[in-house]
Amino acid sequence: METTLNEAFTSLLTKLEGWMMTIIEYLPNFGLAILVLLFSYITAKYVNKFTYKLVSKRVQQESVSQMISRVSAVVLVLIGLYISLGILNLSKTLTSLLATAGVAGLAIGLALQNTLSNTVAGIALSFRRKVQIGNWVETNGYSGEIMDINLREFVIKEADNNIVILPNKMILENPLKNYSLTTRMRVFLECGVGYESNLEEVEKLTKEVIADTFEQVKGTEEVEFYFTEFGDSSINYLCRFWIDAESMLEKLNAKTRAIIEIKKAYDKAGINIPFPIRTLEFNNKLSFDDSVLENQFSNN
């Protein structure tokens, strides 16, 4: 019994001595690995701040700027961890951990496919110079001012003050019309005048009213005026002119002003803007057979 205990104690001492020698042998590497980790962690903080400042100058979305800066910091820390494990001869352990994380990431990615696609689309939209917060856009059947672009959704405020929230994926995959990219818009105005009107006078008066109402029209693009058809109760025309505007609201306001001023000018000049009329004509050309009427009454 005593011999067995002595052998066990000797074996334990041998293992402890081996572990101690291993610790002493790897102590410089262990210290160097800790220094690398500390250096990467401290550097990641500065990289996080620097990346945030750099990205925020080009991206207005706070959430996107923070995410990109944090991802850059995490990548730097992971690089420091990989170097530290390599110093400790544990690179194989890291490889197996990365393989396990890759399989888990694939499963999570499949489960969160729509969420990840919206996140990637949000990042892509944030770096588009032609899509900025405050722009007036039209997409997916909605039109309004861009209020926010984050990692999940695209927020639009319509002209009626309703908020529309669209997934980023829909914005990236569908056409988008941005009215704020240009400072000029063309207004289309359709109207009709009575058949008794002097058409040359109508054209001249309409052009003068548009030019006097909108100062930006003078000396730039000529007001376009075209008679389009002989309507049921009027001769219809199309008038087109340019204005300085960046949103649909400004365009609608300009069209409203044009209609008001044209109506005033037409009333003053005695030009009629007719509304649909149906004329019923009764005459004495209809004849009735008295015998037929008598037979119908007698049958009843």
C-alpha positions in Angstrom: 0.0 0.0 0.0 2.8 2.4 1.0 4.7 1.6 -2.2 1.6 2.4 -4.3 1.2 5.7 -2.6 4.8 6.5 -3.2 4.6 5.7 -6.9 1.5 7.9 -7.3 3.1 10.7 -5.4 6.2 10.4 -7.6 4.1 10.4 -10.8 2.2 13.5 -9.6 5.4 15.3 -8.9 6.8 14.3 -12.3 3.7 15.7 -14.1 3.8 18.9 -12.0 7.5 19.3 -12.9 6.6 18.8 -16.5 3.9 21.4 -16.4 6.1 23.8 -14.6 8.8 23.4 -17.2 6.2 23.9 -19.9 5.0 27.1 -18.3 8.5 28.4 -17.8 9.3 27.5 -21.5 6.2 29.2 -22.8 6.1 32.1 -20.4 7.8 34.5 -22.8 5.4 33.4 -25.6 2.5 33.8 -23.2 3.6 37.3 -22.2 4.1 38.2 -25.8 0.6 36.9 -26.7 -0.9 39.0 -23.9 1.0 42.1 -25.2 -0.3 41.5 -28.8 -3.9 41.2 -27.5 -3.6 44.4 -25.4 -2.0 46.2 -28.4 -4.8 45.0 -30.8 -7.5 46.0 -28.2 -6.1 49.5 -27.7 -5.5 50.0 -31.4 -9.1 48.8 -32.1 -10.5 51.7 -30.0 -8.6 54.3 -32.1 -9.6 52.5 -35.3 -13.2 52.5 -34.2 -13.1 56.3 -33.6 -11.2 57.0 -36.8 -13.5 54.8 -38.9 -16.6 56.5 -37.4 -15.3 59.9 -38.3 -14.3 58.9 -41.7 -17.6 57.1 -42.5 -19.9 59.7 -40.9 -18.5 62.3 -43.4 -20.0 60.3 -46.2 -22.9 58.6 -44.6 -25.6 60.5 -42.7 -27.1 57.5 -41.0 -25.8 57.2 -37.4 -26.6 53.4 -37.2 -24.6 52.6 -40.3 -21.6 54.6 -39.2 -21.5 53.0 -35.8 -21.9 49.5 -37.3 -19.0 49.9 -39.8 -16.7 51.3 -37.2 -17.5 48.5 -34.8 -17.0 45.9 -37.4 -13.6 47.3 -38.3 -12.6 47.2 -34.6 -13.8 43.6 -34.2 -11.8 42.5 -37.2 -8.7 44.1 -35.8 -9.2 42.3 -32.4 -9.7 39.0 -34.2 -6.5 39.5 -36.1 -4.7 40.1 -32.8 -6.3 37.0 -31.3 -5.2 34.9 -34.3 -1.6 36.1 -33.9 -1.6 35.5 -30.2 -2.8 31.9 -30.6 -0.2 31.4 -33.3 2.5 32.6 -30.8 1.2 29.9 -28.3 1.2 27.2 -31.0 -2.6 27.0 -30.8 -3.4 28.0 -34.4 -5.0 24.6 -35.0 -7.4 25.2 -32.1 -8.4 28.5 -33.7 -8.9 26.8 -37.1 -11.3 24.3 -35.6 -13.1 27.1 -33.7 -13.4 29.1 -37.0 -14.8 26.0 -38.8 -17.4 25.5 -36.0 -18.3 29.2 -36.1 -18.6 29.0 -39.9 -21.1 26.2 -39.7 -23.1 28.0 -37.0 -22.9 31.2 -39.0 -24.3 29.5 -42.1 -27.2 28.1 -40.2 -27.9 31.5 -38.6 -27.5 33.2 -42.0 -30.1 30.9 -43.6 -32.5 31.6 -40.7 -32.0 35.3 -40.9 -31.7 35.6 -44.7 -34.3 38.5 -45.1 -32.9 40.4 -42.2 -29.3 40.1 -43.4 -30.3 41.1 -47.0 -32.0 44.2 -45.6 -28.9 45.0 -43.6 -26.6 44.7 -46.6 -29.0 46.7 -48.7 -29.1 49.4 -46.0 -25.3 49.7 -46.1 -25.3 49.9 -49.9 -28.0 52.6 -49.9 -26.1 54.6 -47.3 -23.1 54.9 -49.6 -25.2 56.0 -52.6 -24.6 59.7 -53.2 -27.7 60.0 -55.3 -29.9 58.8 -52.4 -29.7 61.1 -49.4 -31.9 62.0 -46.4 -34.1 64.9 -47.4 -34.4 64.0 -51.0 -37.9 63.7 -52.6 -38.2 60.3 -54.2 -40.7 58.0 -55.8 -40.4 54.2 -55.5 -42.5 51.1 -55.2 -45.7 53.2 -55.8 -44.9 55.7 -53.0 -43.7 59.3 -53.2 -42.3 61.5 -50.5 -39.3 62.8 -48.6 -36.6 60.5 -47.3 -36.7 60.7 -43.5 -34.3 57.9 -42.5 -32.1 55.0 -44.0 -31.0 52.5 -41.4 -29.9 48.9 -41.3 -33.4 47.6 -41.6 -35.8 50.0 -43.4 -36.2 52.9 -45.7 -38.5 55.6 -44.3 -40.5 58.0 -46.5 -42.9 60.8 -45.5 -45.5 61.4 -48.1 -47.1 64.7 -49.0 -50.1 63.9 -46.8 -47.7 63.5 -43.8 -48.1 59.7 -43.7 -45.0 57.7 -42.9 -44.2 54.8 -45.2 -41.6 52.2 -44.0 -40.1 50.0 -46.8 -37.6 47.2 -46.5 -34.2 48.2 -47.8 -34.2 45.2 -50.1 -37.2 46.6 -52.0 -35.5 49.9 -52.6 -32.3 48.4 -53.8 -34.1 45.9 -56.2 -36.7 48.4 -57.7 -36.4 51.6 -59.7 -36.2 54.8 -57.7 -37.0 58.3 -59.1 -35.2 61.1 -57.3 -36.7 64.5 -57.9 -34.0 66.3 -55.9 -31.1 65.4 -58.2 -32.2 68.2 -60.6 -33.3 71.8 -59.8 -35.6 72.0 -62.9 -39.0 70.4 -63.4 -41.4 70.6 -66.3 -45.0 71.3 -65.6 -47.7 69.8 -67.9 -51.0 71.7 -68.0 -54.0 70.5 -70.0 -57.1 72.5 -70.6 -59.8 73.3 -73.2 -61.5 76.4 -74.7 -64.9 76.8 -76.4 -65.2 76.3 -80.2 -66.1 80.0 -80.6 -62.7 81.1 -79.2 -60.0 82.8 -81.2 -57.3 80.1 -81.0 -54.4 82.3 -81.8 -55.5 84.7 -79.0 -55.8 81.8 -76.6 -52.2 80.6 -77.4 -50.8 84.1 -77.0 -52.6 84.9 -73.8 -51.7 81.5 -72.2 -48.0 82.0 -72.9 -48.0 85.5 -71.6 -49.7 84.5 -68.4 -47.2 81.7 -67.7 -44.2 83.9 -68.4 -45.6 86.7 -66.1 -46.4 84.2 -63.3 -43.1 82.4 -63.2 -40.0 84.7 -63.4 -37.7 81.8 -64.1 -39.5 81.1 -67.4 -38.5 84.5 -68.9 -35.4 84.4 -70.9 -34.9 80.6 -70.5 -37.0 77.9 -72.1 -39.9 79.0 -74.2 -43.4 78.1 -73.0 -44.6 75.3 -75.2 -48.3 75.3 -76.4 -50.0 72.7 -78.5 -53.6 72.2 -79.5 -54.2 68.5 -79.1 -57.8 67.6 -80.2 -61.3 68.6 -81.0 -63.1 67.5 -77.9 -66.8 66.8 -77.3 -67.4 70.3 -76.0 -64.0 72.1 -76.3 -60.8 72.4 -78.3 -58.2 70.9 -75.9 -54.6 72.0 -75.6 -51.4 71.1 -73.8 -49.1 73.7 -72.2 -45.6 72.8 -70.9 -43.1 75.0 -69.1 -40.1 74.7 -66.8 -39.8 75.8 -63.2 -37.1 75.8 -60.5 -38.2 73.0 -58.1 -36.8 69.9 -56.3 -40.0 68.2 -55.1 -43.4 67.2 -56.3 -45.0 69.7 -53.8 -43.3 72.6 -55.5 -44.5 71.3 -58.9 -48.1 71.0 -57.7 -48.0 74.5 -56.2 -46.7 75.8 -59.5 -49.4 74.0 -61.4 -52.0 75.5 -59.0 -50.7 79.0 -59.5 -50.8 78.5 -63.3 -54.4 77.3 -63.3 -55.5 80.2 -61.1 -53.8 82.9 -63.2 -55.0 81.4 -66.5 -58.6 81.2 -65.3 -58.4 84.9 -64.3 -57.0 85.9 -67.6 -59.6 83.9 -69.6 -62.4 85.5 -67.5 -61.1 88.9 -68.2 -60.7 88.3 -72.0 -64.1 86.5 -72.3 -62.6 83.2 -73.2 -64.9 80.3 -72.2 -63.6 77.1 -70.6 -66.6 74.8 -71.3 -67.7 71.9 -69.2 -69.2 68.7 -70.8 -72.7 69.5 -72.1 -75.4 67.1 -73.5 -78.0 68.7 -75.7 -81.4 67.0 -76.0 -83.5 68.1 -79.0 -87.3 67.8 -79.1 -89.2 68.6 -82.3 -92.6 67.8 -83.9 -91.3 65.3 -86.4 -92.4 62.4 -84.3 -95.8 61.0 -85.4 -98.1 58.8 -83.4 -100.8 56.4 -84.8 -104.0 57.0 -82.8 -105.3 53.6 -83.6 -102.3 51.9 -82.1 -102.6 53.9 -78.9 -106.4 53.0 -78.6 -105.6 49.3 -79.0 -102.9 49.5 -76.3 -105.3 51.2 -73.9 -108.1 48.8 -74.6 -105.8 45.8 -74.0 -104.8 47.3 -70.6 
